[in-house]
Amino acid sequence: MRSLYSQNGDCIRRTFASRLFAAGMPLAEISVYMGHEDIETTKGYIYNYYEIEQNSSYMNKAL
């Protein structure tokens, strides 16, 4: 079972990654900041990554 500290730490990391991504920072840069070697790992930390990507795609097409 995970400790409360670990859960809070993961929450902070997910929020950090999600906010950087929502602000437009490239995924590769977020991955470096988080110390991940694999971008797929970073994607797992971003809340609603695929939904954000899909909505962004729709908006770009509309413009």
PDB file of N, CA, C and O in Angstrom:
ATOM      1  N   MET A   1       0.837  -1.175   0.000  1.00  0.00           N
ATOM      2  CA  MET A   1       0.000   0.000   0.000  1.00  0.00           C
ATOM      3  C   MET A   1       0.891   1.250   0.000  1.00  0.00           C
ATOM      4  O   MET A   1       1.898   1.311   0.705  1.00  0.00           O
ATOM      5  N   ARG A   2       0.504   2.228  -0.793  1.00  0.00           N
ATOM      6  CA  ARG A   2       1.309   3.436  -0.909  1.00  0.00           C
ATOM      7  C   ARG A   2       1.050   4.366   0.266  1.00  0.00           C
ATOM      8  O   ARG A   2      -0.054   4.435   0.805  1.00  0.00           O
ATOM      9  N   SER A   3       2.083   5.061   0.635  1.00  0.00           N
ATOM     10  CA  SER A   3       1.949   6.000   1.753  1.00  0.00           C
ATOM     11  C   SER A   3       1.267   7.285   1.288  1.00  0.00           C
ATOM     12  O   SER A   3       1.201   7.573   0.093  1.00  0.00           O
ATOM     13  N   LEU A   4       0.774   8.032   2.233  1.00  0.00           N
ATOM     14  CA  LEU A   4       0.141   9.313   1.936  1.00  0.00           C
ATOM     15  C   LEU A   4       1.137  10.254   1.270  1.00  0.00           C
ATOM     16  O   LEU A   4       0.778  10.987   0.348  1.00  0.00           O
ATOM     17  N   TYR A   5       2.381  10.239   1.732  1.00  0.00           N
ATOM     18  CA  TYR A   5       3.417  11.088   1.148  1.00  0.00           C
ATOM     19  C   TYR A   5       3.595  10.764  -0.327  1.00  0.00           C
ATOM     20  O   TYR A   5       3.672  11.671  -1.157  1.00  0.00           O
ATOM     21  N   SER A   6       3.661   9.487  -0.658  1.00  0.00           N
ATOM     22  CA  SER A   6       3.861   9.066  -2.040  1.00  0.00           C
ATOM     23  C   SER A   6       2.698   9.521  -2.915  1.00  0.00           C
ATOM     24  O   SER A   6       2.916   9.994  -4.030  1.00  0.00           O
ATOM     25  N   GLN A   7       1.474   9.385  -2.428  1.00  0.00           N
ATOM     26  CA  GLN A   7       0.307   9.798  -3.206  1.00  0.00           C
ATOM     27  C   GLN A   7       0.317  11.305  -3.439  1.00  0.00           C
ATOM     28  O   GLN A   7       0.013  11.757  -4.543  1.00  0.00           O
ATOM     29  N   ASN A   8       0.657  12.078  -2.431  1.00  0.00           N
ATOM     30  CA  ASN A   8       0.724  13.526  -2.598  1.00  0.00           C
ATOM     31  C   ASN A   8       1.834  13.916  -3.563  1.00  0.00           C
ATOM     32  O   ASN A   8       1.663  14.835  -4.364  1.00  0.00           O
ATOM     33  N   GLY A   9       2.964  13.230  -3.496  1.00  0.00           N
ATOM     34  CA  GLY A   9       4.066  13.500  -4.415  1.00  0.00           C
ATOM     35  C   GLY A   9       3.670  13.224  -5.854  1.00  0.00           C
ATOM     36  O   GLY A   9       3.990  14.004  -6.751  1.00  0.00           O
ATOM     37  N   ASP A  10       2.979  12.125  -6.074  1.00  0.00           N
ATOM     38  CA  ASP A  10       2.519  11.802  -7.426  1.00  0.00           C
ATOM     39  C   ASP A  10       1.514  12.834  -7.916  1.00  0.00           C
ATOM     40  O   ASP A  10       1.531  13.211  -9.088  1.00  0.00           O
ATOM     41  N   CYS A  11       0.650  13.286  -7.039  1.00  0.00           N
ATOM     42  CA  CYS A  11      -0.346  14.296  -7.401  1.00  0.00           C
ATOM     43  C   CYS A  11       0.347  15.590  -7.832  1.00  0.00           C
ATOM     44  O   CYS A  11      -0.046  16.212  -8.818  1.00  0.00           O
ATOM     45  N   ILE A  12       1.360  15.981  -7.101  1.00  0.00           N
ATOM     46  CA  ILE A  12       2.111  17.194  -7.438  1.00  0.00           C
ATOM     47  C   ILE A  12       2.805  17.032  -8.786  1.00  0.00           C
ATOM     48  O   ILE A  12       2.792  17.951  -9.605  1.00  0.00           O
ATOM     49  N   ARG A  13       3.412  15.868  -9.022  1.00  0.00           N
ATOM     50  CA  ARG A  13       4.098  15.625 -10.299  1.00  0.00           C
ATOM     51  C   ARG A  13       3.105  15.632 -11.464  1.00  0.00           C
ATOM     52  O   ARG A  13       3.408  16.165 -12.532  1.00  0.00           O
ATOM     53  N   ARG A  14       1.932  15.048 -11.268  1.00  0.00           N
ATOM     54  CA  ARG A  14       0.909  15.030 -12.321  1.00  0.00           C
ATOM     55  C   ARG A  14       0.409  16.446 -12.617  1.00  0.00           C
ATOM     56  O   ARG A  14       0.230  16.821 -13.776  1.00  0.00           O
ATOM     57  N   THR A  15       0.189  17.218 -11.570  1.00  0.00           N
ATOM     58  CA  THR A  15      -0.266  18.594 -11.756  1.00  0.00           C
ATOM     59  C   THR A  15       0.801  19.413 -12.467  1.00  0.00           C
ATOM     60  O   THR A  15       0.488  20.182 -13.376  1.00  0.00           O
ATOM     61  N   PHE A  16       2.057  19.258 -12.062  1.00  0.00           N
ATOM     62  CA  PHE A  16       3.181  19.955 -12.689  1.00  0.00           C
ATOM     63  C   PHE A  16       3.236  19.652 -14.188  1.00  0.00           C
ATOM     64  O   PHE A  16       3.298  20.568 -15.008  1.00  0.00           O
ATOM     65  N   ALA A  17       3.214  18.375 -14.535  1.00  0.00           N
ATOM     66  CA  ALA A  17       3.288  17.970 -15.942  1.00  0.00           C
ATOM     67  C   ALA A  17       2.072  18.456 -16.719  1.00  0.00           C
ATOM     68  O   ALA A  17       2.206  18.942 -17.842  1.00  0.00           O
ATOM     69  N   SER A  18       0.903  18.329 -16.136  1.00  0.00           N
ATOM     70  CA  SER A  18      -0.330  18.722 -16.820  1.00  0.00           C
ATOM     71  C   SER A  18      -0.381  20.217 -17.088  1.00  0.00           C
ATOM     72  O   SER A  18      -0.805  20.648 -18.161  1.00  0.00           O
ATOM     73  N   ARG A  19       0.047  21.000 -16.122  1.00  0.00           N
ATOM     74  CA  ARG A  19       0.009  22.455 -16.299  1.00  0.00           C
ATOM     75  C   ARG A  19       1.037  22.932 -17.317  1.00  0.00           C
ATOM     76  O   ARG A  19       0.761  23.843 -18.098  1.00  0.00           O
ATOM     77  N   LEU A  20       2.210  22.330 -17.315  1.00  0.00           N
ATOM     78  CA  LEU A  20       3.206  22.692 -18.328  1.00  0.00           C
ATOM     79  C   LEU A  20       2.698  22.344 -19.720  1.00  0.00           C
ATOM     80  O   LEU A  20       2.843  23.131 -20.655  1.00  0.00           O
ATOM     81  N   PHE A  21       2.103  21.164 -19.853  1.00  0.00           N
ATOM     82  CA  PHE A  21       1.582  20.730 -21.147  1.00  0.00           C
ATOM     83  C   PHE A  21       0.451  21.650 -21.606  1.00  0.00           C
ATOM     84  O   PHE A  21       0.420  22.059 -22.767  1.00  0.00           O
ATOM     85  N   ALA A  22      -0.464  21.973 -20.716  1.00  0.00           N
ATOM     86  CA  ALA A  22      -1.581  22.857 -21.056  1.00  0.00           C
ATOM     87  C   ALA A  22      -1.093  24.251 -21.443  1.00  0.00           C
ATOM     88  O   ALA A  22      -1.741  24.940 -22.230  1.00  0.00           O
ATOM     89  N   ALA A  23       0.052  24.668 -20.891  1.00  0.00           N
ATOM     90  CA  ALA A  23       0.624  25.978 -21.212  1.00  0.00           C
ATOM     91  C   ALA A  23       1.370  25.967 -22.544  1.00  0.00           C
ATOM     92  O   ALA A  23       1.811  27.013 -23.021  1.00  0.00           O
ATOM     93  N   GLY A  24       1.512  24.780 -23.145  1.00  0.00           N
ATOM     94  CA  GLY A  24       2.136  24.691 -24.458  1.00  0.00           C
ATOM     95  C   GLY A  24       3.571  24.203 -24.476  1.00  0.00           C
ATOM     96  O   GLY A  24       4.192  24.181 -25.539  1.00  0.00           O
ATOM     97  N   MET A  25       4.118  23.812 -23.335  1.00  0.00           N
ATOM     98  CA  MET A  25       5.489  23.305 -23.319  1.00  0.00           C
ATOM     99  C   MET A  25       5.540  21.972 -24.063  1.00  0.00           C
ATOM    100  O   MET A  25       4.683  21.114 -23.845  1.00  0.00           O
ATOM    101  N   PRO A  26       6.525  21.786 -24.932  1.00  0.00           N
ATOM    102  CA  PRO A  26       6.660  20.515 -25.650  1.00  0.00           C
ATOM    103  C   PRO A  26       6.859  19.339 -24.694  1.00  0.00           C
ATOM    104  O   PRO A  26       7.526  19.454 -23.665  1.00  0.00           O
ATOM    105  N   LEU A  27       6.270  18.225 -25.061  1.00  0.00           N
ATOM    106  CA  LEU A  27       6.325  17.029 -24.235  1.00  0.00           C
ATOM    107  C   LEU A  27       7.759  16.596 -23.948  1.00  0.00           C
ATOM    108  O   LEU A  27       8.054  16.131 -22.848  1.00  0.00           O
ATOM    109  N   ALA A  28       8.649  16.743 -24.923  1.00  0.00           N
ATOM    110  CA  ALA A  28      10.051  16.347 -24.729  1.00  0.00           C
ATOM    111  C   ALA A  28      10.709  17.164 -23.615  1.00  0.00           C
ATOM    112  O   ALA A  28      11.504  16.630 -22.842  1.00  0.00           O
ATOM    113  N   GLU A  29      10.383  18.446 -23.532  1.00  0.00           N
ATOM    114  CA  GLU A  29      10.957  19.290 -22.475  1.00  0.00           C
ATOM    115  C   GLU A  29      10.395  18.928 -21.107  1.00  0.00           C
ATOM    116  O   GLU A  29      11.126  18.901 -20.116  1.00  0.00           O
ATOM    117  N   ILE A  30       9.097  18.649 -21.054  1.00  0.00           N
ATOM    118  CA  ILE A  30       8.484  18.236 -19.789  1.00  0.00           C
ATOM    119  C   ILE A  30       9.141  16.954 -19.312  1.00  0.00           C
ATOM    120  O   ILE A  30       9.420  16.791 -18.124  1.00  0.00           O
ATOM    121  N   SER A  31       9.384  16.053 -20.239  1.00  0.00           N
ATOM    122  CA  SER A  31      10.007  14.769 -19.916  1.00  0.00           C
ATOM    123  C   SER A  31      11.382  14.968 -19.286  1.00  0.00           C
ATOM    124  O   SER A  31      11.738  14.277 -18.332  1.00  0.00           O
ATOM    125  N   VAL A  32      12.150  15.909 -19.819  1.00  0.00           N
ATOM    126  CA  VAL A  32      13.477  16.210 -19.269  1.00  0.00           C
ATOM    127  C   VAL A  32      13.349  16.766 -17.854  1.00  0.00           C
ATOM    128  O   VAL A  32      14.061  16.330 -16.949  1.00  0.00           O
ATOM    129  N   TYR A  33      12.448  17.725 -17.657  1.00  0.00           N
ATOM    130  CA  TYR A  33      12.241  18.301 -16.320  1.00  0.00           C
ATOM    131  C   TYR A  33      11.867  17.243 -15.297  1.00  0.00           C
ATOM    132  O   TYR A  33      12.262  17.317 -14.133  1.00  0.00           O
ATOM    133  N   MET A  34      11.093  16.247 -15.750  1.00  0.00           N
ATOM    134  CA  MET A  34      10.616  15.217 -14.823  1.00  0.00           C
ATOM    135  C   MET A  34      11.604  14.069 -14.655  1.00  0.00           C
ATOM    136  O   MET A  34      11.411  13.200 -13.805  1.00  0.00           O
ATOM    137  N   GLY A  35      12.660  14.064 -15.462  1.00  0.00           N
ATOM    138  CA  GLY A  35      13.674  13.023 -15.342  1.00  0.00           C
ATOM    139  C   GLY A  35      13.291  11.710 -15.998  1.00  0.00           C
ATOM    140  O   GLY A  35      13.815  10.656 -15.639  1.00  0.00           O
ATOM    141  N   HIS A  36      12.374  11.772 -16.963  1.00  0.00           N
ATOM    142  CA  HIS A  36      11.947  10.557 -17.655  1.00  0.00           C
ATOM    143  C   HIS A  36      12.798  10.325 -18.899  1.00  0.00           C
ATOM    144  O   HIS A  36      13.106  11.264 -19.633  1.00  0.00           O
ATOM    145  N   GLU A  37      13.170   9.085 -19.130  1.00  0.00           N
ATOM    146  CA  GLU A  37      13.894   8.732 -20.348  1.00  0.00           C
ATOM    147  C   GLU A  37      12.932   8.451 -21.496  1.00  0.00           C
ATOM    148  O   GLU A  37      13.303   8.583 -22.663  1.00  0.00           O
ATOM    149  N   ASP A  38      11.710   8.066 -21.176  1.00  0.00           N
ATOM    150  CA  ASP A  38      10.718   7.694 -22.176  1.00  0.00           C
ATOM    151  C   ASP A  38       9.544   8.677 -22.120  1.00  0.00           C
ATOM    152  O   ASP A  38       8.944   8.874 -21.064  1.00  0.00           O
ATOM    153  N   ILE A  39       9.228   9.282 -23.250  1.00  0.00           N
ATOM    154  CA  ILE A  39       8.128  10.249 -23.300  1.00  0.00           C
ATOM    155  C   ILE A  39       6.798   9.591 -22.947  1.00  0.00           C
ATOM    156  O   ILE A  39       5.911  10.255 -22.411  1.00  0.00           O
ATOM    157  N   GLU A  40       6.643   8.312 -23.236  1.00  0.00           N
ATOM    158  CA  GLU A  40       5.404   7.606 -22.885  1.00  0.00           C
ATOM    159  C   GLU A  40       5.167   7.651 -21.372  1.00  0.00           C
ATOM    160  O   GLU A  40       4.022   7.723 -20.924  1.00  0.00           O
ATOM    161  N   THR A  41       6.232   7.609 -20.598  1.00  0.00           N
ATOM    162  CA  THR A  41       6.103   7.720 -19.141  1.00  0.00           C
ATOM    163  C   THR A  41       5.543   9.086 -18.782  1.00  0.00           C
ATOM    164  O   THR A  41       4.668   9.198 -17.922  1.00  0.00           O
ATOM    165  N   THR A  42       6.041  10.114 -19.433  1.00  0.00           N
ATOM    166  CA  THR A  42       5.573  11.473 -19.173  1.00  0.00           C
ATOM    167  C   THR A  42       4.103  11.618 -19.544  1.00  0.00           C
ATOM    168  O   THR A  42       3.345  12.257 -18.815  1.00  0.00           O
ATOM    169  N   LYS A  43       3.694  11.039 -20.655  1.00  0.00           N
ATOM    170  CA  LYS A  43       2.287  11.101 -21.068  1.00  0.00           C
ATOM    171  C   LYS A  43       1.377  10.553 -19.976  1.00  0.00           C
ATOM    172  O   LYS A  43       0.266  11.048 -19.782  1.00  0.00           O
ATOM    173  N   GLY A  44       1.842   9.542 -19.270  1.00  0.00           N
ATOM    174  CA  GLY A  44       1.055   8.945 -18.198  1.00  0.00           C
ATOM    175  C   GLY A  44       0.849   9.871 -17.015  1.00  0.00           C
ATOM    176  O   GLY A  44      -0.058   9.657 -16.211  1.00  0.00           O
ATOM    177  N   TYR A  45       1.676  10.893 -16.900  1.00  0.00           N
ATOM    178  CA  TYR A  45       1.556  11.851 -15.803  1.00  0.00           C
ATOM    179  C   TYR A  45       0.631  13.015 -16.143  1.00  0.00           C
ATOM    180  O   TYR A  45       0.220  13.758 -15.252  1.00  0.00           O
ATOM    181  N   ILE A  46       0.302  13.180 -17.409  1.00  0.00           N
ATOM    182  CA  ILE A  46      -0.515  14.316 -17.830  1.00  0.00           C
ATOM    183  C   ILE A  46      -1.987  13.922 -17.788  1.00  0.00           C
ATOM    184  O   ILE A  46      -2.409  12.972 -18.448  1.00  0.00           O
ATOM    185  N   TYR A  47      -2.761  14.668 -17.001  1.00  0.00           N
ATOM    186  CA  TYR A  47      -4.194  14.406 -16.908  1.00  0.00           C
ATOM    187  C   TYR A  47      -4.835  14.569 -18.280  1.00  0.00           C
ATOM    188  O   TYR A  47      -4.629  15.582 -18.948  1.00  0.00           O
ATOM    189  N   ASN A  48      -5.599  13.590 -18.694  1.00  0.00           N
ATOM    190  CA  ASN A  48      -6.363  13.644 -19.947  1.00  0.00           C
ATOM    191  C   ASN A  48      -5.488  13.969 -21.158  1.00  0.00           C
ATOM    192  O   ASN A  48      -5.895  14.748 -22.020  1.00  0.00           O
ATOM    193  N   TYR A  49      -4.294  13.382 -21.231  1.00  0.00           N
ATOM    194  CA  TYR A  49      -3.358  13.688 -22.317  1.00  0.00           C
ATOM    195  C   TYR A  49      -4.007  13.527 -23.686  1.00  0.00           C
ATOM    196  O   TYR A  49      -3.937  14.428 -24.522  1.00  0.00           O
ATOM    197  N   TYR A  50      -4.638  12.380 -23.915  1.00  0.00           N
ATOM    198  CA  TYR A  50      -5.187  12.109 -25.245  1.00  0.00           C
ATOM    199  C   TYR A  50      -6.386  12.999 -25.551  1.00  0.00           C
ATOM    200  O   TYR A  50      -6.592  13.374 -26.705  1.00  0.00           O
ATOM    201  N   GLU A  51      -7.171  13.340 -24.550  1.00  0.00           N
ATOM    202  CA  GLU A  51      -8.300  14.246 -24.743  1.00  0.00           C
ATOM    203  C   GLU A  51      -7.797  15.641 -25.100  1.00  0.00           C
ATOM    204  O   GLU A  51      -8.349  16.288 -25.990  1.00  0.00           O
ATOM    205  N   ILE A  52      -6.771  16.104 -24.427  1.00  0.00           N
ATOM    206  CA  ILE A  52      -6.189  17.419 -24.719  1.00  0.00           C
ATOM    207  C   ILE A  52      -5.644  17.442 -26.144  1.00  0.00           C
ATOM    208  O   ILE A  52      -5.859  18.407 -26.878  1.00  0.00           O
ATOM    209  N   GLU A  53      -4.941  16.384 -26.534  1.00  0.00           N
ATOM    210  CA  GLU A  53      -4.383  16.309 -27.885  1.00  0.00           C
ATOM    211  C   GLU A  53      -5.492  16.330 -28.934  1.00  0.00           C
ATOM    212  O   GLU A  53      -5.375  17.026 -29.943  1.00  0.00           O
ATOM    213  N   GLN A  54      -6.558  15.580 -28.709  1.00  0.00           N
ATOM    214  CA  GLN A  54      -7.657  15.517 -29.668  1.00  0.00           C
ATOM    215  C   GLN A  54      -8.345  16.867 -29.784  1.00  0.00           C
ATOM    216  O   GLN A  54      -8.615  17.328 -30.893  1.00  0.00           O
ATOM    217  N   ASN A  55      -8.631  17.507 -28.659  1.00  0.00           N
ATOM    218  CA  ASN A  55      -9.276  18.820 -28.689  1.00  0.00           C
ATOM    219  C   ASN A  55      -8.398  19.852 -29.377  1.00  0.00           C
ATOM    220  O   ASN A  55      -8.896  20.702 -30.115  1.00  0.00           O
ATOM    221  N   SER A  56      -7.104  19.783 -29.140  1.00  0.00           N
ATOM    222  CA  SER A  56      -6.167  20.691 -29.789  1.00  0.00           C
ATOM    223  C   SER A  56      -6.194  20.497 -31.301  1.00  0.00           C
ATOM    224  O   SER A  56      -6.148  21.462 -32.064  1.00  0.00           O
ATOM    225  N   SER A  57      -6.268  19.248 -31.719  1.00  0.00           N
ATOM    226  CA  SER A  57      -6.329  18.931 -33.148  1.00  0.00           C
ATOM    227  C   SER A  57      -7.589  19.521 -33.777  1.00  0.00           C
ATOM    228  O   SER A  57      -7.526  20.102 -34.861  1.00  0.00           O
ATOM    229  N   TYR A  58      -8.718  19.379 -33.113  1.00  0.00           N
ATOM    230  CA  TYR A  58      -9.973  19.937 -33.627  1.00  0.00           C
ATOM    231  C   TYR A  58      -9.896  21.450 -33.729  1.00  0.00           C
ATOM    232  O   TYR A  58     -10.348  22.030 -34.717  1.00  0.00           O
ATOM    233  N   MET A  59      -9.330  22.090 -32.723  1.00  0.00           N
ATOM    234  CA  MET A  59      -9.238  23.548 -32.730  1.00  0.00           C
ATOM    235  C   MET A  59      -8.329  24.034 -33.848  1.00  0.00           C
ATOM    236  O   MET A  59      -8.631  25.025 -34.512  1.00  0.00           O
ATOM    237  N   ASN A  60      -7.218  23.339 -34.057  1.00  0.00           N
ATOM    238  CA  ASN A  60      -6.300  23.729 -35.130  1.00  0.00           C
ATOM    239  C   ASN A  60      -6.958  23.593 -36.493  1.00  0.00           C
ATOM    240  O   ASN A  60      -6.736  24.427 -37.371  1.00  0.00           O
ATOM    241  N   LYS A  61      -7.758  22.562 -36.683  1.00  0.00           N
ATOM    242  CA  LYS A  61      -8.464  22.375 -37.955  1.00  0.00           C
ATOM    243  C   LYS A  61      -9.503  23.468 -38.164  1.00  0.00           C
ATOM    244  O   LYS A  61      -9.724  23.914 -39.289  1.00  0.00           O
ATOM    245  N   ALA A  62     -10.138  23.898 -37.082  1.00  0.00           N
ATOM    246  CA  ALA A  62     -11.177  24.923 -37.172  1.00  0.00           C
ATOM    247  C   ALA A  62     -10.599  26.290 -37.518  1.00  0.00           C
ATOM    248  O   ALA A  62     -11.286  27.137 -38.089  1.00  0.00           O
ATOM    249  N   LEU A  63      -9.344  26.496 -37.171  1.00  0.00           N
ATOM    250  CA  LEU A  63      -8.722  27.793 -37.454  1.00  0.00           C
ATOM    251  C   LEU A  63      -8.225  27.784 -38.858  1.00  0.00           C
ATOM    252  O   LEU A  63      -7.661  28.776 -39.319  1.00  0.00           O
TER     253      LEU A  63
END
